[in-house]
Amino acid sequence: MKTNAQIEEIRRDTFSELIIRKGRKADAETPVKHVMVCAGTGCTSSNSEEIISRLRVQIEKHGLGETVKVVQTGCLGLCAKGPIVIVHPDDCMYTMVTPEDVSEIVESHLVGGTPVTRLSEGDSQVVKDFFNKQMRVALRNCGLIDPENIDEYIAFDGYKALAAVLSEMSPSDVIQTVKTSGLRGRGGAGFSTGTKWEFASKNEAERKYVCCNADEGDPGAFMDRSILEGDPHSVIEAMAIAGYAIGSNQGYIYVRAEYPIAVHRLKIAISQARNYGLLGRNILDSGFDFDVDIRLGAGAFVCGEETALMASIEGKRGEPRVRPPFPAEKGLWQEPTILNNVETLANVAPILLNGAEWFADLGTLKSKGTKVFAIGGKIANTGLVEIPMGTTLREIVYEIGGGIPGGKAFKAAQTGGPSGGCIPAKHIDAPIDYESLIELGSMMGSGGLIVMDEDTCMVDIAKFFLEFTVDESCGKCTPCRVGTRMMYDILDKITQGNGTEKDLDELERYARVITKTSLCALGQTAPNPVLSTLKYFREEYIAHIKEKRCPAGVCKQLIVYAIDPEKCTGCGLCKKNCAFGAISGEKKAPHAIDPEKCVKCGMCLTKCKFGAVTTK
């Protein structure tokens, strides 16, 4: 077990021998290059593990083992350009690297001193634009350190906040600092983190618990996963601080089993922290005991709700319960419990190190700090970004995100996942913060941001998210179990061209009832995608109902395929590939499609080389 002084010694030694902050540049007396390779889930799926293996083999082959070190890191965020390899101290970033590129990188750059420009220069401006407006607090170490090496975390001030808290602050001091910072929960509702901790601290009990919600289930969201993969110790340290603040000696991280890399690195981090005396009994000779265990979830979306999550930890079916009492009074095993998500906890140590005022100066009046978003959909730079609260949607889409591919027009953005709403193009200059998003009919949620272009059908989008909610409903309460299914059936009816204007009134009526009477936030927010699209894109619903037409050409049953006789050369390729005999015509003469036989598979459109097949 290491003492506080020994931890400081590790920090100094690691700092001088391994890293110089904010760049991992080699110390003047230690001419070591660091080749950093993203080993997050995205890059791992694109063979980054093989890249790491080949780099190490090639480096040894060329006798560079003493002067070049290969380091696996977490996600740097620019997922669209992965796998990413960075060479420090040269500040050279290579994008979209393949295992076949390794030999050239080693021989040209590491041996010859000449960077491989074909892997770096083409995306240099994209990289600058992507990071220019970001401010990394929760993601501060992701992509910079080896997440499986506690010494590297310590070198970047890791566990310094915990040491300061245990030696210099009272539990009430910690809570007041977090309250003053304005940190709000990053998992959805945005409740004051310090206030939640204060409630739990004031409830007397023999046992109290600290829980981390790492069960993000929103489609397209991977913020928490990336933090756990790239910087697991930041969460462990924050949980220990929270335990000290409320008087708890036990923490649980509830993480979904579908995150194998995150789970693996969490296990390593917990073991390392225990070995260093940073978890367990008498942490840093302070008399404070705290330990952390992992509980795996099976992927149920409803277990993101705090009471359902706690029921699952207890070994029960993951269903929400009526509140009050709230978890701060009666949570896990009916004892006072606080639950924060991964991103919330990742902000705790920087707040305590830099001061509450530092964090409060970031963001807006009511939404302090930064927010991590997973941006996806119809956008050039898909990936993970961290921005100050108040950054506009336009800045995210067109500056950080690189705009819409193919020159298409921006149509809307969905924030908050299936619980959120769609923000139309007319509000693209809206600031992204808790209050602004709610005013627009959306919500922050955990941080998923899906961008949609002009080819997106908003009725279909609402149907997609509602279908997800229907599938994920635990079924405990009738409004959510039955009501969301009834709403989905109406949307399905509209997308097939069988809807009526009365159906729109029914959708809104069901939405009001479900919102007011559902047991938990899953049902209470489920109608949001429908309500926001009805508010901003009602004309698309009307087109589906009155004109039997999908303006975006997405809803299969409303698409009509036709052949332009002016463009048709009579090659017969469409006829040959139509499995249902819906196309007729002689060779070298214009062909035609029989709408009665057409099943709208789109094969004719795909096969036509002359642009003669059209849709309307």
Sequence and secondary structure as in RCSB ss.txt:
>XXXX:A:sequence
MKTNAQIEEIRRDTFSELIIRKGRKADAETPVKHVMVCAGTGCTSSNSEEIISRLRVQIEKHGLGETVKVVQTGC
LGLCAKGPIVIVHPDDCMYTMVTPEDVSEIVESHLVGGTPVTRLSEGDSQVVKDFFNKQMRVALRNCGLIDPENI
DEYIAFDGYKALAAVLSEMSPSDVIQTVKTSGLRGRGGAGFSTGTKWEFASKNEAERKYVCCNADEGDPGAFMDR
SILEGDPHSVIEAMAIAGYAIGSNQGYIYVRAEYPIAVHRLKIAISQARNYGLLGRNILDSGFDFDVDIRLGAGA
FVCGEETALMASIEGKRGEPRVRPPFPAEKGLWQEPTILNNVETLANVAPILLNGAEWFADLGTLKSKGTKVFAI
GGKIANTGLVEIPMGTTLREIVYEIGGGIPGGKAFKAAQTGGPSGGCIPAKHIDAPIDYESLIELGSMMGSGGLI
VMDEDTCMVDIAKFFLEFTVDESCGKCTPCRVGTRMMYDILDKITQGNGTEKDLDELERYARVITKTSLCALGQT
APNPVLSTLKYFREEYIAHIKEKRCPAGVCKQLIVYAIDPEKCTGCGLCKKNCAFGAISGEKKAPHAIDPEKCVK
CGMCLTKCKFGAVTTK
>XXXX:A:secstr
   HHHHHHHHHHHHHHT  TTTT   TT   EEEEEE SHHHHTTTHHHHHHHHHHHHHHTT TTTEEEEEE  
 S GGG S EEEETTTEEE S  GGGHHHIIIIIIIT    GGGTGGGHHHHHHHHHT   STTTTTTTS TT H
HHHHHTTTTHHHHHHHHH  HHHHHHHHHHHT B TTSS  BHHHHHHHHHHS  S  EEEEEE   STT  HHH
HHHHH HHHHHHHHHHHHHHHT  EEEEEEETT HHHHHHHHHHHHHHHHTTSSBSSGGGSS  BEEEEEEE   
GGGGSHHHHHHHHTTS       SS TTTS GGGS EEEEEHHHHHTHHHHHHH HHHHHTSB SSSBSEEEEEE
EES SS EEEEEETT BHHIIIIIIS   GGG  EEEEEESGGGSEEEEGGGTT B SHHHHHHTT   TTSEEE
EEETT  HHHHHHHHHHHHHHH  S SHIIIIIHHHHHHHHHHHHTT   HHHHHHHHHHHHHHHHH SSHHHHH
TTHHHHHHHHH HHHHHHHHHS   TTS  GGG  EEE TTT     HHHHH TT  EE  TTS  EE TTT   
  HHHHH SSS EEE 
